Amino acid sequence: MTTQHLFVNTFPLLGEETGIGTYTRHVAEALLADPSFDPTFFTGIIRKDLQRPPACLLLARKCLARVPALKKLAKRMLRLLRGRVQDGSSPFDLYFEPNTILLEDISARRRILTIHDFSCFLHPEWHPKERVRYLETHFEKSTAQADHIITVSKAVKKEAVSEFSLDESRITAIPNGVDNAFFHPRPKAELEAILSPYGLPETFILFTGTIEPRKNIPTLIKAYLSLPPKIRKSCPLVLAGAGGWNNRDILRLIREHKGAVRFLGYVPRRVLAALYAKARIFVYPSFYEGFGLPVLEAMACGCPTLTADGAALREAAGGAALHCDPCSADSVRDGMLRILNDPVLQSSLAERGLKRASEKTWELSTKRHLDLFASLCAR
């Protein structure tokens, strides 16, 4: 058996794990488990395992990111570190970039990158200006240098072709998955043990996701506040997610309604799974997604789900969720009321969601990744 040597940029694993970090971790773990691949991981230091880098490196990265004058120095240091991995060695068989922009100075026979969404280009107002400039500067060069491109949904592949004129023959859509061994319904006693430190009521409406403009949290709060008082009294809105960006007004709105809206901040995966399993309904009215991983995670936990009527979200839900117009607070409210007031619909959505989640696993997703990697290496 020929072993293929891969270079994998695992920078998305640094810090709090969000969607791209989850994706990177699952693909990296699959590579480690397959003896036909010999992966090398880069997180600011070169590693052959997925152990977190030393705390001092994580702290240095966070500090450097806050000091614009030091960013160029930090980037130069990272380039030197990347260069050292290949001193006196032959090129890698494949360089896998899980987050759109290829790193420089990586010598590899083949290059493949993943595009998760086009929100920075289609809606730059939702993102920090520096991120938009970075992507605008490097996107065209990276996609031109890549031998192949992965998108996390058919919807993103369609945008890549129609909006950015990328060659359809060089793009493979591989949907994200869900870890059903981790995200699944749990007994009440287990949920109470996990969630007791948070002091949550017996029932609540849940949103999870990074606190940023794209997630449409103000519309969700407006819709929630228009629910009948009796529902709001017994069923608060619980928000959980990393801090995000461009969110000062969002956080102010959350504080203004902190009696009705509970913000938990970033929570560990174990707590996240318990929140999905305990919530009465999950609401995800995001303006735009490339896939919508929280929707699949909520359905895997048996939680009736309401989500926006976007192409990628419809694709991810596969008919197992109720959909609403993210631009209309009335539509979001009506969707919540429809589920909350209809036990039969709740049961149907929970059952359909569990079936959908069983069909969209990380095992299936990562197998398609590894098959594609092997095919590229064989060329």
N, C-alpha and C positions, 0 to 999 in steps of 0.2 A: 504494500500500500504506500502510495506517495503522499507524504505529508506536505500540506500547503502552509506556507508561512504568511501570516496576516498581521498587518498593523492596524490597530483599532484605536481611534480617538475616544477615550472614555471621560473626557472633560465634563460631559453632562451628568456624571455620577457625583461630582463635587457638590457639596451643599445639600439643601433640602430637595428630596426627590420629587420632581413633577413629571409631566407626561413624557417628555423626551428622555429624561433620566430613566424612567420605567422601561421605555423601549430599548434604550442602550443596554441596560442591565440584563434584560431577558435575552437579547441577541448575544451578548458577551458570554453569558452563562452557557448558552447552547454551544457556542464555539469551544468553550473549555471542556464540555462533556463529549465532544466528538473527536476521536483520536486521529481523524484525517486532517485536522487543522491544528496548527501551532500558533496561537495568537500572542501578540505582544501588545500590551495596553499602555496608553499614554495619558496620564493625569497631571502632567507637570513634571512627573518623574516616570521612568520606564519601569514597567512591572510585567511579570508573567502571571499575576493573579489579580483578583478583584478586591483585595483588601484596600480599605480607605487609606489615602496618603497620611503622613504624619500631621498631627493637629497644627504644627507650626506652619506647614505649607498651606493648609486651608486658611489660617489666619492671615498669612502674608498675601494670599490671593485676594481675600476680602479687602484688606487695607489698600493694596495697590489699585484695586478697582475704584476706590474712592478718591484717589489722588491723580488727577489727569496728567500732571507733569511726569509721573512715574510710569504711566502706561506703556510708553515706547520702550523704556528700559525693561519692563516686565516681558514685553513681547520679544525683545532681542534675546533675553535670557532663555525663554521658551524655545526659540529657534535653535539656540546652541544646544539645549538639552535634546531636542529632536535629532539634530545632526549627529550627536554622539552615538545614537543607537545603531548607526550603520557604519561606523568607522571600521574599515577593513572587512566589511561583509558585503554580500551581494544584495541586490534589491529584493524587497518583499514580493511575494507572488501577488498579493492583493492588499490595497489600502482601503479600508472601510471607514467612511465618514458618516456617522449617524445624525449629523446636524447641519446639512446643506453646504457649508463652505469648507472646501478642502484646505488642509494645512499646507504650508509651503515646506520645501526641503525634505519631503518624504519620497524616497526612491522606491517605486513599485512598478511591476509590469502592468498591472491593471488597477483602476480606481473606480470605486462605486460610492455614491452618496445618497442620502435619504432626504427628501423634501417632505416636511410635515404639513405645511400650509403656506399660503401666499399672503397672509394677513399684513405683513410688513409692506408689501407692494400695493395691495388693493386698498388697504386702510392704514396708511402710515400714521394717521393721527392717533391711533390706538397705542403706539409704541414710542419708547424713548428715541429721540432724534439720532443719537449716536448709533443705536442698533440699526435704524433705517439706513443711515449713511454707509455703515459697514456692509450691509447686504447689497445695497445698490452698487457699491464699489467692487465687490468680489463675486457676485452671483453669476454674471455672464461668463467670467473666466473659469469659475469652478465647474459650471455645467458643461462648458466646452471641453475641459480637460477630463471629465469623467467618462469612462468607457460605458457606464450604465448608470441609470438613476432609478431609485425606488421611491414610490409615493405610498403613503399610508392608506389611501383610498382611491377608488375609481374617480371620485369627484375631483381630487387634487390632480390626478393624471389628466383629466379632461381640461382643467385650468392650465396645466403646464403646456398643453398642445395649443389650446385656443387663445390663451392670453399671453403666452410667452414664446410661442412658436418653437417649442422644443420638439425634437424628433420622436414621434410616438414609438418607433421601433426600438429606441434606446431606453424606454421607460417600462417598468413593471410595477403594477399596483399590488401591494401585499398588505392586506388589512392588519391593523394591530390586533392583539388578542387580550384575553383576560385570564388571570391565574385562578382557576376554579378551585384549586386546593386551598386557596387563601380567601378568596371572595366567594362566600356561600352563606346560606341561611344558618343562623346559630341559635342554640337554645336560650331561653330567656335568662336563666341563671348566669350563663357565660356573658351575655350582653351586659347585665347589671354589674358584674365584676369588673369588666373592662371600662365601662362608662361611668361608674359611680364617682370618680374624682371630678367629673364635669358637672354634676348636679343637674342633669337634664330631666325634663318631665317625662311622663309615660309615653306621650305622643308628641311628635314634632314634624315639621316640614323641613327637608334638607336641601341645601345647595353645597357642592364642593367644587373647588377650583381656585386658581390663582386670582387674587383680588386685583383686577386690571380692567380697563374699559371694555375690552372685547366680550367679557363675560356677561355684560348687561345687568349688573346687580341693581342699579337704581330702578330699572323697570320691574325687576322681581320684587323689590321692596314696596314699590308703589302698588303693584298687583296684590301683594300680601296684605297691605294696610287697607285695601278695599274689600277684603273678605268680611263676612258678617262677624260682629264682635264676639259672638259665642264661639266661633271657630278659633279666632285669634287668641282668646282667653285660654282655651284648652290645648292649643297647638301652635307654639311659637315657631318662628322661622330661625333655623340654625344654619349658620354659614361656617364653613371650614376650608382653609386654604392658605397657601403661602402669601407673603406680603405683596409681591408683585410690583407694579410701577404705575405712574400717572394716576394714582388712586387717592389723592388727598381728599377730593370731594366725595368719593365713595366712602372712605373711612369716616368722614364727618357725618354723612347721612346715616351710617350704621350707629354712630354714637348718639345721634339725635333720637333714635328709636330703640335705644338699647333695652327698654322694657319689653318690647315685642320681638326684637331681633337679637339673637345671641351670636357673637362672633368668637369662635374658638381659636382662630389662628391656624397655623400649620399643625397637623396632627400626624402621629406615626401611622404606618400602614395598618397595624393591628386595630387601632382606634377607628381609622377610616372605614375598615370593613365592618366593624361593629355599628358605626353610625348608619351605614347603608342598610344593614340588616334590621335595625330598630326603627328607622324612620317610617312614618306613615306613607309619605310619598317623597320622591326625589324630583326636584325641579331644576332644569338646566336650560335657561332661555338664551344661550349664547348667540351673539350676532353672527358669528362665523367660526367654523371649526374645520380642521383638516381631517379629523376622524371623530373625536368625542369620546375618549376613553372612559371618563366618569359615567357615561350613560351605560356602557357595557358592564362596568363594575357594579353599578347599582342594580342592574337587572340580574346579575349573577348572584346577588344577595337576596333576591326575591322581593325587591322594592318596586312598587308600581311607579312608573317613570313618565314625566311630562318633559318634553324637550322641544327646542325650536325646530321650525320647519325648513332647515337648511339641507342642501343636497347630501353633504357628508354625514350629517346627523341622521337623516332618513336611511342612508346606507348602513350606518353602524347599527341602528335600532332594528332594521329589518322587519318592520311591521309590529314590533313588540312593545312600542311606546306610543303614547298619545302625543300629538304635535300641536304647537301653537305658533302664532305670529310674534316673533321677538320684538317687533316694533310697536306692539299694542299691549299696554298693561291690561286692558280689558280681556284680550284673548288669553293672556297668561292666567289672569284671575279665573276666567270661565273654565279653562282647562283644569286648574286646581280644584274648583268646585265640582266639576263633573266627576273627577276621581274620588274626592272626599265623600261625596253624597251617594256613591253607587258601589256598594260592597261587591256586587257581581263583576263590575268593571275592574275593581281592585284585584280580585282573584284572577280574572282573566289576564290582566297585564302582568301580574306576578308570575303566572304559569308560562305565558308566552316569553317573558323575559328570561326565565331560567332556561328554557329550550334554546333561545337565541344565544345566550352566553355559552351554552355547552357546545355550540357549533363554531364559536369564534375563540379558540384557545391560543395561548402563546406557543404551545407545542406545535400547532399547525402553522402558525405564522413564522416561527423561527426555522422550522423545517424548510419552508419555501425560501427563506433567506439563505440558508446553508446550501441548498440545491443550486441557487443562483450563483453563490460564491464559487462553488465547485465548477460550474459551467464556465464562468469567466476565467478561472485559473487554468482550465484545460485548453483555452484558446491559444 
